[in-house]
Amino acid sequence: MSAKGLTKDLILAEAVACMESTGQPVVSLHEVARRLGVKTPSLYNHIKNTKELRYEIFQYAIGQFVANQRAATANKRKDEAVRAFAEAYHTFATENKGLYRLIMSIPSEEDDRAKEVAIPLLETVVEILTDYGLTEESVAHWQRVFRAILHGFISEEDLGYFYYYKSIDLKKSRDIAVQCFLDGLHAELGDKYRNSEE
């Protein structure tokens, strides 16, 4: 490829493809240049450095994740939305390992810019939980619990820690975990939840 044909979008697309092919949340400008068949310095007209490239991929990953969750929960409410969110979460994380790992790695860094970009990750699940009539504080607690359950399953599965009962359906285990979450949520709501379902 001629360096003249390079664009920021093309570089980003190749970087995402590279990250997805390796399943790792890192990619170098050198590797992207190699895949594009150009010299690494040619990329600097469009991307400042590897950190900037990673940030651009992070923005893309957030957008993809949020669009995935919103599509899954569209026209769904409460328990149905919770289950749809959980299933879509698992699907995205397992089918886009590099992007998911990048999303999960950013909050550990002291990067306020990236943390601001990540805010939409919370919005869908917060909207779902707010629909139950929870207080703001309760929403904060329950979204933490829910996300921890979902990410915990992804991490354990990714690391191979579910090998012992490998003949037992893992999806059913995830479904049980989501139901436990819902049972706890229903218990906190008590009569308020039961009355809203009548």
N, C-alpha and C positions, 0 to 999 in steps of 0.2 A: 504493500500500500504506500502511496505517496504521502508524505507529511502534509502536503497541501490539502488532502482530502480529510484530514483530521478535524473533528469537532469535539466539544466537551461532551455532548450527548453520546457520541460514538465511544469515547474513552470510558465514560461511565458504564455504558452497556457492556463493554468488554470486561471491565473490572467486576461487574456484578456476575457475569457469566463465569469468570475465573473463580470468584468466591464460591459460587454455587457448585462448581465442578469439584472443588476441594473440600467443601463443607466447612471451611475454616473462616473465621471472621477477620482475616488479614489478607492483604494483597499489596504487592509492591508496584510502583510505577515501572520498574525494570521488567517485571513479568508481563504487565499490560502491554508495554512497548513490544516485547518479544512476540506476544500473541497477535499484535496488530502488524507486525513486520516493519516497524519503524525504529529509529534511534530514540533512546530515552529522552534526550534533551528536547526532542520534538514535542513532547507532551507538556513541557513547561510553559508553552504559549497558551495553554488552556487550563492547566491544573498547577497550583503553586508547588505542592509537595504531597507526600504520601498521606500526611495527616489530613490535608484538605480533601484528597480523594476519598479517604475513609469517611469523612464527614458527609460528603455528597452521597455516598452509598448508604450511609445511615439515614439520611433524609428520604431516600428512595425506599429503603426497607420499612421505615415507619409508615410511609404512604401505602405501601402494599399490604402491610399487616392490618392497618385500620380499614382499608377498603374491603379486605377479606372478612373482617369481623362484622362490619356494617352490612355487607351483603348477606351474611349468614343469619343475622338477627333482624333483618328488615321485616316489618309487619308481625313481629313476635313480641310477646310480653311475658314478664315474670319468669316462671319456671321454664317455659318453652324457650324463652330467649337465653336463659342461663345455660340450658343444655346445648343449644345451638352454638353459643359462644364457645363453650368448652370443646365441642367437637371441631369447630373451625380452628380454634387455637392449636389443637394437637395436629391437625392436618397441615396448617401453615408451617409449624415448627419442624415437622418431620420431612416435609417436601422442600423446605427452604432452609436447610441447616445452617449454611453460611450466614444468611441474612438474619436468622433468628439468634444465632450466637453473637452476632454483632450488636443486635438490639439489646441483648442481655448484658453485654460487656460495657456499654457506654456509661450507665449510671455509676459505675465504680470509679470513673475518672472525674477529676475536678474540672469539668467543662460545662459551665453554666449555659453556654450556647446550645450544646447538644441536649442538655436536660430540658431546655425550653422546647426544643423540637419534639422531644419525646412525650410531652404532655398529652397529645391526642391518644396515646396508648391507653390512658385511663378513662377517657371520655365515654366510650361505648359501655364499658362495664359499670361505670358510675351511673350512667343514664338508666341502665337495666335495674340496678339496685335501688335507685331513687324512685322507680316506679312502684316499689313495694311500700312506699310511704315512710321509709327509714329517715332518721335524723341525719344530719351531715356527719356527725361523729360516728354513728353506726355504719353509714356508707363507707367511711374511711376504714373502719375495722374489717368489715365484711369483704371489701374489694381486695384488701391485703390477704385475707385468708383464702379467697377464691384464686387469686393469681398465684399464691404460694403452692396451692394444691396442683394447679395446672402445670406450673413450671417444675414442681417436684417430680411429677410423673415423667415429664419430658427428660429431665436430667437423669433420673434413674434408668429410664429406658435407653437413653443415649449412651450411658456408661456401661450398659449390659448387666445391671444389677437385678434384673428380673429373670435371670437364667434358670433359677432353681425350679420354678414351677412352669417351665416353658411350654408345657402342653395345656396349661390353663389359659383361657381367653383373657388377654390383657385389656382389651376394650371393656369387658365386663367389669374388671377391677376399676377402671377409670370411671365407668358409669356409677359404680357403688360409691366412689369418692365424691362424685358430683351430687349424688343423692344424699350422702351424709351432710354435705354442705347445705343443701336445701332443707334437710330436716332440722339442722341447727338454726337456720334462718327462720323457718316457720315457727320453731319453738320460741325464738325471741319475740316474734311478732304476736304469737298467741292468738287471742280472739280477733285481733285486728286483721290477721291474715285469713282466718276462717270466714269472717264476715264478708271480706272482699271477694271471696270465691263463691259466695252464695248468690 
